[in-house]
Amino acid sequence: MITCQFEDGNKVSLRHVVTDTLLFNKENEILLVKRAPHLLCGNMYGIVGGFVERDETITETVIREVKEETGYEVVDSFLFRIIDKPERPKEERQNISFVYVATAGEKIGKPDDESLHMKWFPLDKLPHESEFAFDHYEDITLYKKYLQKKFPLPLLD
């Protein structure tokens, strides 16, 4: 939580806004990153994501975070899910997440220090749910259901 004090002296706790991205290659494999040990949920698999910065749109955050954490460009993307429930698992900040689905383009850089390594996985050969950070496994599971039978997007949780 962020604690802010307004001009009138009132204090309030605010929540962070993040984006998370289900990043796919042309073979429809998803890119998972093994989170660095110094991060919350370190040494666990996650999808690409991070905090929205000041003066940045959520779409710009998706593009920036994918490039920073993986080195890939984003070819296209769409909003899949908005998660605003305060009781998200393994969270310490009650983040509000805008979950996108995107296609990886050209690899133009190297991953930053937030990732130990990254690997492309077929959707039917993912690591065990217990190896995932936050609710990222749930995001992937919902996307697999969406592929089987399309439903209106974005999902609101």
DRENPA-3360 file (N, C-alpha, C; in nm, 2 decimals, always signed):
BEGIN
1 = MITCQFED = +0.08/-0.12/+0.00/+0.00/+0.00/+0.00/+0.09/+0.12/+0.00 ~ +0.04/+0.23/-0.06/+0.10/+0.36/-0.06/+0.02/+0.45/+0.03 ~ +0.09/+0.51/+0.13/+0.03/+0.60/+0.22/+0.05/+0.75/+0.17 ~ -0.06/+0.82/+0.14/-0.04/+0.95/+0.09/-0.11/+1.05/+0.19 ~ -0.06/+1.17/+0.20/-0.12/+1.28/+0.27/-0.16/+1.39/+0.18 ~ -0.29/+1.42/+0.18/-0.34/+1.52/+0.09/-0.32/+1.66/+0.15 ~ -0.34/+1.76/+0.06/-0.33/+1.90/+0.10/-0.41/+1.94/+0.22 ~ -0.52/+1.88/+0.24/-0.60/+1.91/+0.36/-0.56/+1.83/+0.49;
9 = GNKVSLRH = -0.45/+1.76/+0.48/-0.40/+1.68/+0.59/-0.46/+1.54/+0.61 ~ -0.56/+1.50/+0.53/-0.61/+1.37/+0.54/-0.51/+1.27/+0.48 ~ -0.50/+1.15/+0.54/-0.41/+1.04/+0.50/-0.50/+0.93/+0.44 ~ -0.45/+0.86/+0.34/-0.52/+0.75/+0.28/-0.42/+0.65/+0.23 ~ -0.46/+0.52/+0.24/-0.37/+0.42/+0.18/-0.43/+0.38/+0.04 ~ -0.34/+0.39/-0.06/-0.37/+0.36/-0.20/-0.31/+0.23/-0.24 ~ -0.36/+0.17/-0.35/-0.31/+0.05/-0.40/-0.23/+0.08/-0.53 ~ -0.13/-0.01/-0.56/-0.05/+0.00/-0.67/-0.12/-0.05/-0.80;
17 = VVTDTLLF = -0.08/+0.00/-0.91/-0.14/-0.05/-1.04/-0.02/-0.11/-1.12 ~ -0.05/-0.24/-1.16/+0.05/-0.31/-1.24/-0.01/-0.37/-1.37 ~ +0.08/-0.40/-1.46/+0.04/-0.48/-1.57/+0.11/-0.62/-1.56 ~ +0.04/-0.72/-1.61/+0.09/-0.85/-1.63/+0.06/-0.90/-1.77 ~ +0.16/-0.97/-1.83/+0.14/-1.00/-1.97/+0.17/-1.15/-2.00 ~ +0.07/-1.21/-2.06/+0.08/-1.35/-2.11/+0.14/-1.33/-2.25 ~ +0.27/-1.35/-2.26/+0.35/-1.33/-2.38/+0.37/-1.46/-2.46 ~ +0.32/-1.46/-2.58/+0.33/-1.58/-2.67/+0.42/-1.57/-2.79;
25 = NKENEILL = +0.48/-1.68/-2.83/+0.55/-1.68/-2.96/+0.46/-1.73/-3.07 ~ +0.52/-1.74/-3.19/+0.44/-1.79/-3.30/+0.39/-1.93/-3.29 ~ +0.46/-2.01/-3.21/+0.42/-2.15/-3.18/+0.31/-2.16/-3.07 ~ +0.26/-2.05/-3.03/+0.16/-2.04/-2.92/+0.22/-2.10/-2.79 ~ +0.35/-2.08/-2.76/+0.41/-2.11/-2.64/+0.41/-1.98/-2.55 ~ +0.40/-2.00/-2.42/+0.40/-1.88/-2.33/+0.54/-1.87/-2.27 ~ +0.58/-1.74/-2.26/+0.71/-1.72/-2.20/+0.69/-1.70/-2.05 ~ +0.76/-1.78/-1.97/+0.76/-1.77/-1.82/+0.90/-1.72/-1.78;
33 = VKRAPHLL = +0.90/-1.64/-1.68/+1.03/-1.59/-1.62/+1.04/-1.65/-1.48 ~ +1.16/-1.69/-1.45/+1.19/-1.74/-1.31/+1.24/-1.61/-1.24 ~ +1.16/-1.57/-1.14/+1.19/-1.44/-1.07/+1.31/-1.45/-0.99 ~ +1.39/-1.34/-0.99/+1.51/-1.33/-0.92/+1.49/-1.34/-0.77 ~ +1.59/-1.40/-0.69/+1.57/-1.43/-0.55/+1.54/-1.30/-0.47 ~ +1.59/-1.18/-0.51/+1.56/-1.06/-0.43/+1.42/-1.01/-0.44 ~ +1.34/-1.06/-0.53/+1.20/-1.01/-0.55/+1.10/-1.09/-0.46 ~ +0.99/-1.03/-0.44/+0.88/-1.10/-0.37/+0.85/-1.23/-0.46;
41 = CGNMYGIV = +0.83/-1.34/-0.40/+0.80/-1.47/-0.48/+0.93/-1.50/-0.56 ~ +1.05/-1.47/-0.51/+1.17/-1.50/-0.58/+1.18/-1.65/-0.61 ~ +1.25/-1.69/-0.71/+1.27/-1.83/-0.75/+1.14/-1.90/-0.80 ~ +1.04/-1.83/-0.82/+0.91/-1.88/-0.87/+0.89/-1.84/-1.02 ~ +0.81/-1.91/-1.09/+0.78/-1.87/-1.23/+0.67/-1.76/-1.23 ~ +0.68/-1.68/-1.32/+0.58/-1.57/-1.34/+0.56/-1.53/-1.48 ~ +0.46/-1.46/-1.51/+0.44/-1.39/-1.64/+0.51/-1.25/-1.62 ~ +0.53/-1.19/-1.73/+0.60/-1.06/-1.74/+0.51/-0.96/-1.68;
49 = GGFVERDE = +0.57/-0.87/-1.59/+0.48/-0.76/-1.54/+0.56/-0.66/-1.45 ~ +0.49/-0.56/-1.42/+0.55/-0.46/-1.33/+0.46/-0.34/-1.31 ~ +0.51/-0.25/-1.23/+0.44/-0.13/-1.19/+0.42/-0.03/-1.30 ~ +0.30/+0.03/-1.31/+0.28/+0.14/-1.40/+0.35/+0.27/-1.35 ~ +0.43/+0.33/-1.43/+0.50/+0.45/-1.39/+0.42/+0.57/-1.42 ~ +0.46/+0.68/-1.35/+0.39/+0.81/-1.37/+0.40/+0.85/-1.51 ~ +0.29/+0.91/-1.56/+0.28/+0.96/-1.70/+0.30/+0.85/-1.81 ~ +0.25/+0.73/-1.77/+0.26/+0.61/-1.86/+0.12/+0.55/-1.87;
57 = TITETVIR = +0.08/+0.51/-1.99/-0.05/+0.44/-2.00/-0.02/+0.29/-1.97 ~ -0.13/+0.21/-1.94/-0.11/+0.07/-1.91/-0.05/+0.00/-2.04 ~ -0.09/+0.04/-2.16/-0.04/-0.03/-2.28/+0.11/+0.00/-2.29 ~ +0.15/+0.13/-2.26/+0.30/+0.16/-2.26/+0.37/+0.08/-2.16 ~ +0.31/+0.05/-2.04/+0.37/-0.03/-1.94/+0.40/-0.17/-1.99 ~ +0.30/-0.23/-2.06/+0.31/-0.36/-2.11/+0.44/-0.37/-2.20 ~ +0.44/-0.27/-2.30/+0.55/-0.27/-2.39/+0.69/-0.25/-2.32 ~ +0.69/-0.16/-2.23/+0.82/-0.14/-2.15/+0.86/-0.26/-2.07;
65 = EVKEETGY = +0.77/-0.31/-1.99/+0.80/-0.43/-1.90/+0.84/-0.55/-1.98 ~ +0.78/-0.58/-2.09/+0.82/-0.69/-2.18/+0.96/-0.67/-2.23 ~ +0.99/-0.55/-2.28/+1.12/-0.52/-2.33/+1.22/-0.53/-2.22 ~ +1.20/-0.47/-2.10/+1.29/-0.47/-1.99/+1.32/-0.61/-1.93 ~ +1.21/-0.69/-1.91/+1.23/-0.82/-1.85/+1.26/-0.93/-1.94 ~ +1.24/-0.92/-2.07/+1.27/-1.03/-2.17/+1.36/-0.99/-2.28 ~ +1.36/-0.86/-2.32/+1.43/-0.82/-2.44/+1.35/-0.82/-2.57 ~ +1.22/-0.87/-2.56/+1.14/-0.88/-2.68/+1.05/-0.76/-2.70;
73 = EVVDSFLF = +1.03/-0.73/-2.83/+0.93/-0.63/-2.86/+0.79/-0.69/-2.85 ~ +0.69/-0.61/-2.84/+0.55/-0.65/-2.84/+0.49/-0.62/-2.98 ~ +0.44/-0.72/-3.05/+0.39/-0.70/-3.18/+0.24/-0.65/-3.17 ~ +0.16/-0.72/-3.09/+0.03/-0.68/-3.07/-0.02/-0.72/-2.93 ~ -0.12/-0.67/-2.88/-0.17/-0.70/-2.74/-0.31/-0.67/-2.73 ~ -0.38/-0.73/-2.63/-0.52/-0.69/-2.59/-0.54/-0.72/-2.45 ~ -0.63/-0.64/-2.39/-0.66/-0.65/-2.25/-0.74/-0.77/-2.22 ~ -0.70/-0.86/-2.14/-0.76/-0.99/-2.11/-0.84/-0.98/-1.98;
81 = RIIDKPER = -0.78/-0.92/-1.87/-0.84/-0.94/-1.74/-0.80/-0.82/-1.65 ~ -0.89/-0.77/-1.57/-0.86/-0.67/-1.47/-0.89/-0.73/-1.33 ~ -0.79/-0.73/-1.25/-0.80/-0.79/-1.11/-0.79/-0.68/-1.01 ~ -0.90/-0.66/-0.94/-0.89/-0.55/-0.84/-0.93/-0.60/-0.70 ~ -0.94/-0.73/-0.68/-0.98/-0.78/-0.55/-0.86/-0.76/-0.45 ~ -0.88/-0.71/-0.33/-0.77/-0.69/-0.24/-0.71/-0.81/-0.18 ~ -0.77/-0.93/-0.19/-0.72/-1.05/-0.12/-0.64/-1.14/-0.22 ~ -0.57/-1.08/-0.32/-0.50/-1.16/-0.41/-0.39/-1.24/-0.34;
89 = PKEERQNI = -0.36/-1.36/-0.38/-0.26/-1.45/-0.31/-0.12/-1.40/-0.33 ~ -0.04/-1.42/-0.23/+0.10/-1.39/-0.23/+0.13/-1.25/-0.25 ~ +0.04/-1.16/-0.23/+0.05/-1.01/-0.25/+0.08/-0.95/-0.12 ~ +0.17/-0.85/-0.12/+0.19/-0.77/+0.00/+0.14/-0.62/-0.02 ~ +0.11/-0.59/-0.14/+0.07/-0.45/-0.17/-0.07/-0.43/-0.22 ~ -0.14/-0.53/-0.24/-0.28/-0.53/-0.29/-0.28/-0.46/-0.43 ~ -0.20/-0.51/-0.52/-0.19/-0.45/-0.65/-0.32/-0.47/-0.73 ~ -0.35/-0.38/-0.81/-0.46/-0.39/-0.91/-0.39/-0.42/-1.04;
97 = SFVYVATA = -0.43/-0.53/-1.11/-0.35/-0.58/-1.22/-0.44/-0.57/-1.35 ~ -0.38/-0.52/-1.46/-0.43/-0.52/-1.59/-0.36/-0.63/-1.66 ~ -0.42/-0.74/-1.69/-0.36/-0.86/-1.75/-0.38/-0.85/-1.90 ~ -0.27/-0.85/-1.98/-0.28/-0.85/-2.12/-0.23/-0.98/-2.18 ~ -0.27/-1.00/-2.31/-0.22/-1.11/-2.39/-0.15/-1.04/-2.50 ~ -0.02/-1.09/-2.53/+0.06/-1.02/-2.63/+0.14/-1.12/-2.71 ~ +0.18/-1.08/-2.83/+0.27/-1.16/-2.91/+0.41/-1.10/-2.91 ~ +0.50/-1.19/-2.89/+0.64/-1.14/-2.89/+0.69/-1.12/-3.04;
105 = GEKIGKPD = +0.76/-1.01/-3.05/+0.82/-0.98/-3.18/+0.97/-1.01/-3.18 ~ +1.05/-0.93/-3.24/+1.19/-0.95/-3.24/+1.25/-0.93/-3.10 ~ +1.36/-1.01/-3.08/+1.43/-0.99/-2.95/+1.54/-0.89/-2.98 ~ +1.53/-0.78/-2.91/+1.61/-0.66/-2.94/+1.70/-0.63/-2.82 ~ +1.69/-0.70/-2.71/+1.77/-0.67/-2.59/+1.78/-0.79/-2.50 ~ +1.84/-0.76/-2.38/+1.86/-0.87/-2.28/+1.77/-0.84/-2.16 ~ +1.73/-0.95/-2.09/+1.65/-0.93/-1.97/+1.73/-0.86/-1.86 ~ +1.65/-0.79/-1.78/+1.71/-0.71/-1.67/+1.74/-0.81/-1.55;
113 = DESLHMKW = +1.77/-0.75/-1.44/+1.81/-0.84/-1.32/+1.69/-0.89/-1.24 ~ +1.57/-0.87/-1.29/+1.45/-0.92/-1.22/+1.43/-1.07/-1.26 ~ +1.49/-1.12/-1.36/+1.47/-1.26/-1.40/+1.60/-1.34/-1.39 ~ +1.59/-1.46/-1.33/+1.70/-1.56/-1.33/+1.72/-1.62/-1.47 ~ +1.61/-1.66/-1.53/+1.61/-1.71/-1.66/+1.46/-1.71/-1.71 ~ +1.45/-1.73/-1.84/+1.31/-1.74/-1.90/+1.31/-1.86/-2.00 ~ +1.19/-1.91/-2.01/+1.17/-2.03/-2.10/+1.03/-2.03/-2.16 ~ +1.02/-2.07/-2.29/+0.89/-2.08/-2.35/+0.84/-2.22/-2.32;
121 = FPLDKLPH = +0.71/-2.22/-2.28/+0.64/-2.35/-2.25/+0.51/-2.36/-2.33 ~ +0.49/-2.49/-2.38/+0.36/-2.51/-2.44/+0.25/-2.50/-2.33 ~ +0.13/-2.46/-2.36/+0.03/-2.44/-2.26/-0.01/-2.57/-2.19 ~ +0.02/-2.68/-2.25/-0.02/-2.81/-2.19/+0.10/-2.87/-2.11 ~ +0.21/-2.80/-2.10/+0.33/-2.85/-2.03/+0.39/-2.74/-1.94 ~ +0.31/-2.68/-1.86/+0.35/-2.58/-1.77/+0.41/-2.64/-1.64 ~ +0.49/-2.56/-1.57/+0.54/-2.61/-1.44/+0.41/-2.63/-1.34 ~ +0.43/-2.69/-1.23/+0.32/-2.71/-1.14/+0.28/-2.58/-1.08;
129 = ESEFAFDH = +0.15/-2.58/-1.05/+0.09/-2.45/-1.00/+0.16/-2.40/-0.88 ~ +0.22/-2.49/-0.79/+0.29/-2.44/-0.67/+0.42/-2.37/-0.70 ~ +0.46/-2.38/-0.83/+0.59/-2.31/-0.87/+0.57/-2.17/-0.92 ~ +0.44/-2.12/-0.92/+0.41/-1.99/-0.98/+0.40/-1.88/-0.87 ~ +0.44/-1.77/-0.91/+0.42/-1.65/-0.82/+0.28/-1.59/-0.84 ~ +0.24/-1.53/-0.73/+0.11/-1.46/-0.73/-0.01/-1.54/-0.78 ~ -0.09/-1.48/-0.86/-0.20/-1.56/-0.92/-0.18/-1.58/-1.07 ~ -0.06/-1.59/-1.11/-0.02/-1.60/-1.25/-0.07/-1.73/-1.32;
137 = YEDITLYK = -0.07/-1.84/-1.24/-0.12/-1.97/-1.29/-0.26/-1.95/-1.32 ~ -0.34/-1.88/-1.24/-0.48/-1.86/-1.26/-0.50/-1.79/-1.39 ~ -0.42/-1.68/-1.42/-0.43/-1.61/-1.54/-0.42/-1.70/-1.66 ~ -0.32/-1.79/-1.66/-0.29/-1.88/-1.77/-0.41/-1.98/-1.78 ~ -0.46/-2.03/-1.67/-0.57/-2.12/-1.67/-0.69/-2.06/-1.74 ~ -0.72/-1.94/-1.70/-0.84/-1.87/-1.76/-0.82/-1.84/-1.91 ~ -0.69/-1.81/-1.95/-0.67/-1.79/-2.09/-0.69/-1.93/-2.17 ~ -0.65/-2.04/-2.11/-0.67/-2.17/-2.18/-0.82/-2.19/-2.19;
145 = KYLQKKFP = -0.90/-2.16/-2.09/-1.05/-2.17/-2.11/-1.10/-2.08/-2.21 ~ -1.04/-1.96/-2.22/-1.09/-1.87/-2.33/-1.06/-1.92/-2.47 ~ -0.94/-1.99/-2.48/-0.91/-2.05/-2.61/-1.01/-2.16/-2.65 ~ -1.06/-2.23/-2.55/-1.15/-2.34/-2.58/-1.29/-2.28/-2.61 ~ -1.33/-2.18/-2.54/-1.46/-2.12/-2.57/-1.46/-1.97/-2.54 ~ -1.46/-1.89/-2.64/-1.44/-1.75/-2.63/-1.56/-1.69/-2.54 ~ -1.52/-1.60/-2.45/-1.62/-1.53/-2.37/-1.58/-1.38/-2.37 ~ -1.68/-1.29/-2.33/-1.65/-1.15/-2.34/-1.53/-1.10/-2.26;
153 = LPLLD = -1.45/-1.01/-2.31/-1.34/-0.96/-2.25/-1.35/-0.81/-2.23 ~ -1.28/-0.75/-2.14/-1.19/-0.81/-2.04/-1.27/-0.87/-1.92 ~ -1.21/-0.98/-1.86/-1.27/-1.03/-1.74/-1.25/-0.93/-1.63 ~ -1.35/-0.92/-1.54/-1.34/-0.83/-1.43/-1.34/-0.91/-1.30 ~ -1.24/-0.91/-1.22/-1.23/-0.98/-1.09/-1.21/-0.88/-0.98;
% end
